[in-house]
Amino acid sequence: MRENETKFSKPEQAGMRQGASERTEAADVHAGQTSGNRAGSVRGAAVSGRTEHNRILSLTQAAMIAAIYVVLTYVFSAFSFGQVQIRVAEALTILPVFTPAAIPGLFVGCLIGNIAGGAVLPDIIFGSIATLIGAVGTRLLRRRNPVICTLPPIVSNTVIVPFVLRFAYGVNLPIPLMMLTVGIGEAVGCGVFGVLLYSVLKRYKEVIFKTSRFESTANAAK
């Protein structure tokens, strides 16, 4: 009788040990999954926080650039409009080299500057579009020489603005002549002033145009 009990008790004990082992493995798997989920949540929160921070920083930069553009256009309004115009504010068209936030900043700044300066509707629309095109072109050329980076806004304004002057303001001058005068003004505003601004800002670009405090911390750690 005892022999039978012993024979039957061994499989039972083996089964109990196997069941306990399976439960332990399941518990380990569950613990691993829980730990993985927590780590994933932490990483997700970090990415979300970094994205939100960068978005706010970009909006702030764009707003500041727009405000500076409007102020410069208003202060130097005496020679910011017309067939012979030198916009000091056009020096800011070099800023897309440092940050993509400058693209909407320049567009909105030019839009508001034209409105505040009393420009007619076609000038408000197409003049701002010319600045937008130039800003995008400068951003695309950001890895080139800064002089080359100033070419897109010079070209876009040289081509578009004379037609605005002719058909919106009725300036009775040959369009090629106005292209020449506007082009010279843009070469001074975007080219000369822009390159000067670039030479000053490039020393502090990591501070002024940083995209994330997280990236700055990582770079400092390296």
ChimeraX attribute file (.defattr): number of C-alpha atoms within 10 A of each C-alpha:
attribute: neighborCount
match mode: 1-to-1
recipient: residues
	/A:1	5
	/A:2	7
	/A:3	8
	/A:4	8
	/A:5	9
	/A:6	11
	/A:7	10
	/A:8	11
	/A:9	12
	/A:10	11
	/A:11	11
	/A:12	12
	/A:13	11
	/A:14	11
	/A:15	12
	/A:16	12
	/A:17	12
	/A:18	12
	/A:19	12
	/A:20	12
	/A:21	12
	/A:22	12
	/A:23	12
	/A:24	12
	/A:25	12
	/A:26	12
	/A:27	12
	/A:28	12
	/A:29	12
	/A:30	12
	/A:31	12
	/A:32	12
	/A:33	12
	/A:34	12
	/A:35	12
	/A:36	12
	/A:37	12
	/A:38	12
	/A:39	12
	/A:40	12
	/A:41	12
	/A:42	12
	/A:43	12
	/A:44	12
	/A:45	12
	/A:46	13
	/A:47	12
	/A:48	12
	/A:49	13
	/A:50	16
	/A:51	13
	/A:52	13
	/A:53	15
	/A:54	17
	/A:55	15
	/A:56	12
	/A:57	18
	/A:58	22
	/A:59	15
	/A:60	14
	/A:61	21
	/A:62	22
	/A:63	19
	/A:64	17
	/A:65	25
	/A:66	25
	/A:67	19
	/A:68	17
	/A:69	27
	/A:70	23
	/A:71	17
	/A:72	19
	/A:73	26
	/A:74	17
	/A:75	12
	/A:76	14
	/A:77	18
	/A:78	13
	/A:79	15
	/A:80	23
	/A:81	18
	/A:82	16
	/A:83	24
	/A:84	17
	/A:85	19
	/A:86	25
	/A:87	24
	/A:88	22
	/A:89	27
	/A:90	27
	/A:91	25
	/A:92	25
	/A:93	35
	/A:94	29
	/A:95	26
	/A:96	24
	/A:97	24
	/A:98	19
	/A:99	19
	/A:100	20
	/A:101	22
	/A:102	29
	/A:103	26
	/A:104	22
	/A:105	29
	/A:106	31
	/A:107	25
	/A:108	22
	/A:109	28
	/A:110	27
	/A:111	25
	/A:112	19
	/A:113	26
	/A:114	24
	/A:115	16
	/A:116	15
	/A:117	17
	/A:118	11
	/A:119	17
	/A:120	13
	/A:121	13
	/A:122	15
	/A:123	23
	/A:124	20
	/A:125	16
	/A:126	17
	/A:127	21
	/A:128	23
	/A:129	18
	/A:130	23
	/A:131	27
	/A:132	25
	/A:133	17
	/A:134	27
	/A:135	30
	/A:136	20
	/A:137	20
	/A:138	26
	/A:139	22
	/A:140	15
	/A:141	18
	/A:142	19
	/A:143	12
	/A:144	12
	/A:145	10
	/A:146	19
	/A:147	14
	/A:148	14
	/A:149	28
	/A:150	31
	/A:151	20
	/A:152	24
	/A:153	29
	/A:154	25
	/A:155	18
	/A:156	21
	/A:157	24
	/A:158	23
	/A:159	19
	/A:160	18
	/A:161	23
	/A:162	26
	/A:163	22
	/A:164	22
	/A:165	20
	/A:166	16
	/A:167	12
	/A:168	15
	/A:169	16
	/A:170	10
	/A:171	16
	/A:172	10
	/A:173	12
	/A:174	11
	/A:175	18
	/A:176	13
	/A:177	12
	/A:178	23
	/A:179	21
	/A:180	16
	/A:181	19
	/A:182	26
	/A:183	26
	/A:184	18
	/A:185	24
	/A:186	28
	/A:187	22
	/A:188	20
	/A:189	25
	/A:190	30
	/A:191	25
	/A:192	14
	/A:193	22
	/A:194	24
	/A:195	23
	/A:196	14
	/A:197	17
	/A:198	19
	/A:199	12
	/A:200	10
	/A:201	16
	/A:202	14
	/A:203	10
	/A:204	11
	/A:205	13
	/A:206	12
	/A:207	11
	/A:208	13
	/A:209	18
	/A:210	17
	/A:211	21
	/A:212	17
	/A:213	13
	/A:214	15
	/A:215	12
	/A:216	13
	/A:217	10
	/A:218	10
	/A:219	9
	/A:220	8
	/A:221	7
	/A:222	5
